[in-house]
């Protein structure tokens, strides 16, 4: 059974739930996670799921920027002002992993 995910949940506790459910269903851990962009609500749960992250090189730069905890907190505060107080300690303990695999070229999406 493939264990590839697209993006991670915004809240690390939700990512922990995803990981637990996948282990229960498959008996295995997540092999890879593809991030479609670098926005915090797509990557905050990455490290909970796997260190094997794949994304575009531009997204990788944004993901690495999110390692700045103060900048990350400001982004969360701007988007979800009522949530920051509940997850601030999660952010302090969050490990934003650098992508394992990045790519630069466009992929061919057409058929025939």
Secondary structure, DSSP 8 states (H G I E B T S, - for coil): ---EEES--SSHHHHHHHHHHHHHHHSS---EEE-SS--HHHHTTHHHH-S-EEEEHHHHHHHHHTT-HHHHHHHHHHH-TTTHHHHHHHHHH------SEEE-S-------
